[in-house]
């Protein structure tokens, strides 16, 4: 019997395995040629796997969250022109394929295929000559209390009483024997006077178990490796951005068709102008080889929140861009990350990262370094506060700037000096545009 084994192709240079993040088919489904089978995630991107043939799916290599080695069987498809006429043969072949998948793909469990199982049933004892007496139902552990008075109430009143936690046997009807809503209201009023309080409906939500897979698992692994391997320290300084915010407002008012400027492009320009004095900040540390590479170009990682989790698209050669070009590139990369269209080369190769929560930036952050980089910069939100200027008190816009560094490579004095140089440029924004 012919079958087609779709093996996971080489979907990226240096990639040894990929994670199953979504199955688009299940065992028994009929698929067409070029139909999507699964989404596979590597360290760099998510890739959609499409079927090269038409047929019926008879086996899958594992469940969502499992890792599949490159070259191993991902899906087994029975082609349309080779359908088995005998269902038993098809089931037997599926079992054989599952065993093969388990052998070819260590650590990946084969998908379960429904298999009819014959169970031997022991012979029943001979029937008695006389009809057996009916078996009595087992007696309850606690005998019910005899009800001496039947409560009469409509279903709506009973439902309301249950929600309020009221025992209707304690409610006396005003007329006749049927309890009405008015009787329930009267009981609640009387009960409140006697210290009775109806219980509130619980706002508790059901527990939810969420499997950590895909991008969320990549983030978890990278953050754990970073905190485990890197001795972090964080330095924070306060910066007066009053003049910069005034300049930004003027530029936005006259921007024409150009993109609106946020604080981030100005901060990136300041970083790129400061880096040549502090090359140890724009570096990557290969701790296995014991080599620090100080990069001449600034490939700036930009942490972006997406539905799939935190992604870090990279602004290439940020040192050669002005604020308008940076604003356009930031918007383009952020949209690509959010829509899942970012290319693998746009999500790797950063030499320094900036992480910003914008208006949610908080007072102080202690960002985690994007390994193998050695520093990450985090601007916090801008707040207005009174400050002294000589003997006068004036209104100023202030922002805390955080930087986390790898203490194996960057000393505290270096980090403080770098932030001081940034502060000078930001507080005197005309210097950002001076040659």
C-alpha positions as CSV (number, residue, x, y, z in Angstrom):
1,X,0.0,0.0,0.0
2,X,1.5,3.4,-1.0
3,X,1.7,6.2,1.5
4,X,3.4,9.6,1.5
5,X,5.5,10.7,4.4
6,X,5.9,14.5,4.7
7,X,9.2,15.1,6.4
8,X,10.0,18.4,8.1
9,X,12.2,20.3,5.6
10,X,15.2,22.5,6.5
11,X,13.4,25.7,7.3
12,X,16.4,27.8,8.4
13,X,20.1,27.8,8.4
14,X,21.5,26.1,11.5
15,X,18.0,25.0,12.7
16,X,18.0,21.5,14.1
17,X,14.4,21.2,15.2
18,X,11.1,23.1,15.2
19,X,8.2,23.3,17.6
20,X,4.6,22.4,16.6
21,X,2.5,25.5,17.5
22,X,-0.7,24.8,15.6
23,X,-2.1,21.7,13.8
24,X,-4.5,22.6,11.0
25,X,-5.4,19.0,10.3
26,X,-6.2,15.9,12.4
27,X,-6.1,12.2,11.7
28,X,-8.8,11.2,9.3
29,X,-9.0,14.6,7.5
30,X,-8.9,14.8,3.8
31,X,-6.4,17.4,2.6
32,X,-5.9,19.0,-0.8
33,X,-2.6,19.8,-2.4
34,X,-1.0,23.0,-0.9
35,X,-3.4,22.9,2.0
36,X,-1.9,24.1,5.3
37,X,-0.9,21.2,7.6
38,X,0.8,22.9,10.6
39,X,2.6,26.0,11.9
40,X,6.1,25.3,13.0
41,X,8.2,27.7,15.1
42,X,12.0,27.9,15.0
43,X,14.2,30.2,17.1
44,X,13.7,32.9,14.4
45,X,10.3,32.7,12.9
46,X,7.0,30.7,12.5
47,X,6.7,28.8,9.2
48,X,3.5,27.3,7.7
49,X,3.9,23.8,6.4
50,X,1.7,22.9,3.3
51,X,0.9,19.5,1.9
52,X,2.6,18.7,-1.4
53,X,0.0,15.9,-2.1
54,X,-3.8,15.3,-1.7
55,X,-5.1,12.5,0.4
56,X,-6.1,11.4,3.9
57,X,-4.1,12.1,7.0
58,X,-3.3,8.9,8.8
59,X,-0.7,10.0,11.4
60,X,0.7,13.1,13.0
61,X,4.1,13.5,14.7
62,X,3.1,14.6,18.1
63,X,1.0,17.3,19.8
64,X,1.1,21.1,20.0
65,X,4.2,22.1,21.9
66,X,6.3,19.0,20.8
67,X,9.7,19.5,19.1
68,X,10.2,17.8,15.8
69,X,13.8,17.3,14.4
70,X,14.5,18.5,10.9
71,X,14.2,15.6,8.4
72,X,11.8,13.5,10.5
73,X,8.3,12.6,9.6
74,X,5.8,15.3,10.4
75,X,2.6,14.0,8.7
76,X,1.8,10.7,6.9
77,X,-0.8,11.0,4.1
78,X,-2.5,8.2,2.3
79,X,-2.9,9.5,-1.3
80,X,-6.3,9.5,-2.9
81,X,-5.4,6.9,-5.6
82,X,-4.2,4.4,-3.0
83,X,-7.0,4.4,-0.5
84,X,-7.4,1.1,1.3
85,X,-10.6,-0.9,0.6
86,X,-10.4,-2.7,3.8
87,X,-10.6,-0.5,7.0
88,X,-8.8,-3.1,9.1
89,X,-5.7,-2.8,6.8
90,X,-5.8,0.9,7.1
91,X,-5.8,0.8,10.9
92,X,-3.0,-1.8,10.9
93,X,-0.9,0.5,8.7
94,X,-1.6,3.5,10.9
95,X,-0.3,1.5,13.9
96,X,2.8,0.6,12.0
97,X,3.4,4.2,11.0
98,X,2.9,5.4,14.6
99,X,5.6,3.0,15.8
100,X,7.9,4.2,13.1
101,X,7.2,7.9,14.1
102,X,8.1,7.1,17.7
103,X,11.4,5.5,16.6
104,X,12.3,8.3,14.1
105,X,11.4,11.2,16.4
106,X,12.8,10.8,19.9
107,X,10.9,12.7,22.5
108,X,7.9,13.3,20.2
109,X,4.8,11.3,20.9
110,X,2.8,10.0,18.0
111,X,-0.7,11.3,17.7
112,X,-3.4,8.9,18.9
113,X,-5.3,7.1,16.2
114,X,-8.6,5.6,17.1
115,X,-8.2,1.8,16.9
116,X,-11.0,-0.7,17.3
117,X,-10.1,-3.1,20.1
118,X,-11.7,-6.5,20.7
119,X,-12.0,-7.3,24.4
120,X,-12.5,-10.9,25.5
121,X,-15.6,-11.0,27.8
122,X,-15.8,-13.9,30.3
123,X,-18.8,-16.2,29.9
124,X,-21.8,-15.2,31.8
125,X,-23.0,-17.5,34.6
126,X,-25.9,-19.8,33.9
127,X,-29.3,-18.2,34.4
128,X,-31.2,-19.3,37.5
129,X,-34.2,-21.5,37.0
130,X,-36.5,-19.1,38.7
131,X,-36.8,-15.4,37.7
132,X,-34.4,-13.4,39.8
133,X,-36.0,-11.0,42.3
134,X,-35.5,-7.4,41.4
135,X,-32.4,-5.9,43.0
136,X,-33.2,-3.2,45.5
137,X,-31.5,0.1,45.0
138,X,-28.6,0.7,47.5
139,X,-29.8,2.6,50.5
140,X,-28.4,6.1,50.8
141,X,-25.7,6.7,53.5
142,X,-28.0,9.2,55.3
143,X,-31.7,8.7,55.3
144,X,-33.6,11.7,54.1
145,X,-35.4,13.7,56.7
146,X,-39.2,13.3,56.5
147,X,-40.7,16.5,55.1
148,X,-43.7,17.5,57.1
149,X,-44.5,20.6,55.2
150,X,-44.4,21.0,51.4
151,X,-43.1,24.4,50.2
152,X,-45.2,25.8,47.4
153,X,-43.4,28.3,45.1
154,X,-43.0,29.0,41.4
155,X,-39.7,28.0,39.7
156,X,-38.7,31.6,39.4
157,X,-39.1,32.1,43.2
158,X,-37.2,28.9,43.9
159,X,-34.3,30.0,41.6
160,X,-34.1,33.4,43.2
161,X,-34.1,31.8,46.6
162,X,-31.2,29.5,45.6
163,X,-29.2,32.5,44.3
164,X,-29.8,34.4,47.5
165,X,-29.1,31.4,49.8
166,X,-32.5,31.5,51.4
167,X,-34.2,28.4,52.8
168,X,-37.8,28.7,51.6
169,X,-39.0,26.6,54.5
170,X,-38.2,29.6,56.7
171,X,-40.3,32.0,54.6
172,X,-44.0,32.5,55.6
173,X,-46.4,33.4,52.8
174,X,-48.6,36.4,53.4
175,X,-51.6,34.8,51.6
176,X,-52.4,31.1,51.2
177,X,-49.6,28.6,51.1
178,X,-47.7,29.7,48.0
179,X,-44.6,31.8,48.5
180,X,-44.3,34.7,46.2
181,X,-41.6,37.2,45.3
182,X,-43.2,39.7,47.7
183,X,-42.9,37.2,50.6
184,X,-39.2,36.7,49.7
185,X,-38.6,40.5,49.7
186,X,-40.4,40.7,53.1
187,X,-38.2,37.9,54.5
188,X,-35.0,39.7,53.2
189,X,-36.1,43.0,54.9
190,X,-36.9,41.2,58.1
191,X,-33.7,39.2,57.9
192,X,-31.6,42.3,57.4
193,X,-33.0,43.7,60.6
194,X,-32.1,40.5,62.4
195,X,-28.6,40.4,61.0
196,X,-29.3,38.2,58.0
197,X,-27.3,39.1,54.9
198,X,-27.8,37.4,51.5
199,X,-24.6,36.0,50.2
200,X,-23.2,37.7,47.1
201,X,-22.6,35.7,44.0
202,X,-19.0,34.6,43.7
203,X,-16.8,36.5,41.3
204,X,-14.3,33.7,41.2
205,X,-13.3,32.4,37.8
206,X,-12.4,28.8,36.9
207,X,-8.7,27.9,37.0
208,X,-7.2,27.7,33.5
209,X,-4.2,25.6,32.5
210,X,-2.3,27.2,29.6
211,X,0.4,25.2,27.9
212,X,3.6,27.3,27.4
213,X,4.3,26.8,23.8
214,X,5.5,28.8,20.7
215,X,6.6,32.3,21.2
216,X,5.8,32.2,24.9
217,X,8.1,29.3,25.4
218,X,10.9,31.0,23.5
219,X,10.5,34.1,25.7
220,X,10.6,32.0,28.8
221,X,13.7,30.1,27.8
222,X,15.5,33.2,26.7
223,X,14.7,35.2,29.8
224,X,15.6,32.3,32.1
225,X,19.0,31.8,30.2
226,X,19.7,35.6,30.5
227,X,19.0,35.8,34.2
228,X,20.8,32.6,34.9
229,X,24.0,33.4,32.9
230,X,24.2,37.2,33.2
231,X,25.0,39.1,36.4
232,X,22.7,42.1,35.9
233,X,22.9,45.5,37.4
234,X,20.6,48.4,36.7
235,X,21.4,52.1,36.8
236,X,18.7,54.8,36.7
237,X,18.9,58.6,36.2
238,X,16.3,61.4,35.9
239,X,16.3,63.5,32.7
240,X,14.5,66.8,32.1
241,X,12.8,66.4,28.7
242,X,10.9,69.7,28.8
243,X,12.9,71.2,25.9
244,X,12.9,68.0,23.9
245,X,9.1,67.7,24.2
246,X,8.7,71.3,23.0
247,X,10.9,70.5,20.0
248,X,9.0,67.3,19.3
249,X,5.7,69.2,19.4
250,X,7.0,71.8,16.9
251,X,8.3,69.2,14.5
252,X,5.0,67.3,14.6
253,X,3.1,70.4,13.9
254,X,5.1,70.9,10.7
255,X,5.6,67.3,9.7
256,X,3.4,67.3,6.6
257,X,3.1,63.8,5.2
258,X,5.9,62.4,7.4
259,X,5.2,60.1,10.3
260,X,4.4,61.5,13.8
261,X,7.4,61.6,16.1
262,X,7.4,59.9,19.5
263,X,10.1,60.2,22.1
264,X,11.8,57.0,20.8
265,X,13.5,58.3,17.6
266,X,15.1,61.1,19.6
267,X,16.4,58.7,22.2
268,X,17.8,56.4,19.4
269,X,19.6,59.3,17.8
270,X,21.1,60.2,21.2
271,X,22.2,56.6,21.8
272,X,23.8,56.4,18.4
273,X,25.7,59.7,18.9
274,X,26.9,58.5,22.4
275,X,27.9,54.9,21.5
276,X,31.3,55.8,19.9
277,X,32.5,57.1,23.3
278,X,31.3,53.9,25.1
279,X,31.8,51.0,22.6
280,X,31.5,48.5,25.5
281,X,27.7,49.2,25.6
282,X,27.1,48.3,21.9
283,X,28.5,44.8,22.2
284,X,27.8,41.0,22.3
285,X,29.5,38.6,24.7
286,X,30.1,35.0,23.6
287,X,30.7,33.6,27.1
288,X,31.6,30.1,25.8
289,X,34.4,31.5,23.6
290,X,35.3,34.2,26.1
291,X,35.1,36.9,23.4
292,X,33.4,40.3,23.5
293,X,32.6,41.8,20.1
294,X,32.3,45.6,20.2
295,X,30.2,46.5,17.1
296,X,30.8,49.5,15.0
297,X,27.3,49.6,13.6
298,X,24.2,50.0,15.8
299,X,21.7,47.3,15.0
300,X,19.1,48.4,17.5
301,X,16.6,45.9,18.9
302,X,13.2,47.3,19.6
303,X,11.1,45.3,22.1
304,X,7.5,45.1,20.8
305,X,4.5,43.6,22.5
306,X,2.4,41.3,20.2
307,X,-0.5,38.9,20.8
308,X,2.0,36.1,20.6
309,X,4.3,37.7,23.2
310,X,7.3,39.9,23.2
311,X,9.2,40.2,20.0
312,X,12.4,42.2,19.2
313,X,12.5,43.5,15.6
314,X,15.8,45.1,14.6
315,X,16.5,48.5,13.2
316,X,19.6,48.0,11.0
317,X,22.2,50.7,10.9
318,X,20.3,53.0,13.1
319,X,23.4,55.3,13.3
320,X,22.7,56.4,9.7
321,X,19.1,57.4,10.2
322,X,17.5,60.7,11.2
323,X,14.4,61.0,13.4
324,X,12.0,60.8,10.5
325,X,13.6,57.7,9.0
326,X,13.7,56.1,12.4
327,X,10.0,56.9,13.0
328,X,9.1,55.2,9.7
329,X,11.2,52.2,10.4
330,X,9.8,51.8,13.9
331,X,6.2,51.9,12.6
332,X,7.0,49.4,9.8
333,X,8.8,46.9,12.1
334,X,6.2,47.2,14.8
335,X,3.4,46.5,12.3
336,X,5.3,43.5,10.9
337,X,5.8,42.0,14.3
338,X,2.2,42.5,15.4
339,X,0.8,40.9,12.1
340,X,3.3,38.1,12.1
341,X,4.9,39.2,8.9
342,X,8.3,40.0,10.3
343,X,11.1,38.1,8.4
344,X,13.6,36.1,10.4
345,X,16.4,38.5,9.5
346,X,14.4,41.3,11.0
347,X,14.2,39.5,14.3
348,X,17.8,38.7,14.9
349,X,21.3,40.3,14.9
350,X,20.7,43.2,17.3
351,X,23.7,44.7,19.1
352,X,21.7,46.8,21.7
353,X,18.1,46.8,22.7
354,X,15.6,49.5,23.8
355,X,12.4,48.5,25.6
356,X,9.7,51.1,26.1
357,X,6.2,50.8,27.5
358,X,5.3,54.4,26.4
359,X,2.7,56.0,28.7
360,X,2.7,52.8,30.8
361,X,6.4,53.1,31.4
362,X,6.1,53.4,35.2
363,X,8.6,55.2,37.4
364,X,11.5,52.8,37.2
365,X,12.1,49.6,35.2
366,X,14.8,46.9,35.6
367,X,14.8,45.4,32.1
368,X,16.3,42.0,31.4
369,X,19.2,41.9,28.9
370,X,18.6,40.4,25.5
371,X,21.4,37.8,25.5
372,X,24.1,37.8,24.1
373,X,23.9,41.6,24.2
374,X,25.5,43.3,27.2
375,X,23.0,46.2,27.8
376,X,19.4,47.2,27.4
377,X,17.9,50.7,27.8
378,X,14.5,51.4,29.2
379,X,12.9,54.9,29.1
380,X,10.1,55.4,31.6
381,X,7.0,57.5,31.4
382,X,7.2,61.3,31.4
383,X,5.6,63.1,34.3
384,X,5.2,66.8,35.2
385,X,6.7,67.9,38.5
386,X,7.8,71.2,40.1
387,X,11.6,71.7,40.1
388,X,13.9,74.4,41.4
389,X,15.7,76.6,38.8
390,X,17.9,78.8,40.9
391,X,15.5,80.3,43.5
392,X,12.4,79.8,41.3
393,X,10.1,76.9,41.1
394,X,9.0,75.9,37.5
395,X,7.0,73.2,35.9
396,X,9.2,70.5,34.2
397,X,8.7,67.3,32.3
398,X,10.8,64.6,33.8
399,X,11.6,61.1,32.7
400,X,13.6,58.3,34.4
401,X,16.0,56.4,32.1
402,X,17.0,52.9,33.1
403,X,19.9,50.8,31.8
404,X,20.6,47.2,32.7
405,X,24.1,45.9,32.0
406,X,26.1,42.7,32.0
407,X,28.6,43.3,34.9
408,X,31.1,40.9,33.4
409,X,31.6,43.4,30.5
410,X,30.3,46.8,31.6
411,X,31.4,48.5,34.9
412,X,29.1,50.7,36.9
413,X,31.1,53.7,36.1
414,X,30.8,53.0,32.4
415,X,27.0,52.7,32.6
416,X,26.7,55.9,34.7
417,X,29.0,57.8,32.3
418,X,27.0,56.6,29.3
419,X,23.7,57.7,30.8
420,X,25.2,61.1,31.8
421,X,26.3,61.6,28.1
422,X,22.8,60.7,26.9
423,X,21.3,63.1,29.4
424,X,23.3,66.0,28.1
425,X,22.1,65.4,24.6
426,X,18.5,64.9,25.5
427,X,18.3,67.9,27.8
428,X,19.9,70.1,25.1
429,X,18.1,68.6,22.1
430,X,19.6,71.0,19.5
431,X,22.8,68.9,19.9
432,X,21.0,66.0,18.4
433,X,20.9,67.8,15.1
434,X,24.4,69.3,15.2
435,X,27.3,67.8,13.3
